[in-house]
C-alpha cells in the first residue's frame, strides 16, 4: 500500500496514468465549475465538471484547495466545488472560511496510520484569501502553520505533512525565505513539506532527516486557451499558452505503509502521464544575497529561452528589460 502525492492538477478532460497508484492526494488548482463571478484582472482557470475518478480510477483521500485559482469564479463556483467533493466523499483542506480554520488541518487514514495534512497559500501567489465571511485560501502565516502542527501533534498522528503554495513561477529553486520557513516547519514537528505553485519542478532536500520538496511542478496542467482578465464587466483577453516540456514534468512522492518516502519523475504527453527519468534541479540558496544573484541569472536564462521558443521582433519595452537584466553592476 502506498500514499502518493501529486502536484498542481487541472483536469479539463479525462487523462490516463500509465503507472499504478493506490491511495493519493493532489493540489486541485481549479474550481469544478465555470459558473460564477470571475476574479478580476488575472488568468481565470476552471473545469466544467469533475474528471477525478475518470483520470485516477478512484477518488483521492483528500485534495488541497490552498492555491491562487480555486476562487477564480468566486463564491458560486467554490461552493459548487465543495458540493461535488462532498458528493464524491473527497475531503478537502486549505480553503474555506476563518471559523472553519480554512479546513486545516485534516487527518486521513492510511491503513492503520493517521496522516495529518494542512495547506496554505503565500500572498506572493496573489490568491483570494478567506476571511470571517468569505471563502478563500488559508494565508501562509508561519504562526498559524505552527498552531496547526501542534493540533496534529495533540491528535497523535503518525505523520504531519505541510503543503504550502508558494515560490516564484518558472523558477526551479525556492526563495531563501521559503527555505527558512520550511526548516521552521520541520523544526516544530512537520515530517515533510510538499510545495506547489511554480509550474516547474523546484529543488528538494533532506533537512534533519525530513524531506522538503519545494515544488512538485505541474502534474496535469493542460494548454491554456481561455477568457481571462475580467474587468468587472467582461473578459478583456484570451489567455493562450502551450505548455513546454518543463511544464509537463513533475515529481511524484510515495509514502509506503512504514512511512518510508520515495519519489520519481513523470511527464505528460497528450492525454497520458508516464514515468520518466530526467535531471532534477538541486540548487538551494544559503542567503538572501545568494538567492537574488541566482534569481537574476535565472531570469536571463528564461528570457533567452522564451525568445528562442517564440522568436519575434522585440518591442522597446522588451529591449529595456533585456538591457536592465544584463547591465553590469558597479
Helices and strands as residue ranges (DSSP letters): E 2-9, E 16-17, E 23-28, H 52-56, E 62-64, H 74-87, E 91-93, E 95-96, G 98-103, E 106-110, E 113-121, G 123-125, E 136-137, H 142-154, E 159-165, H 176-187, E 192-194, E 204-207, E 210-213, E 218-220, E 224-230, E 235-241, G 245-247, E 249-256, E 261-269, E 272-276, H 288-309, H 316-326
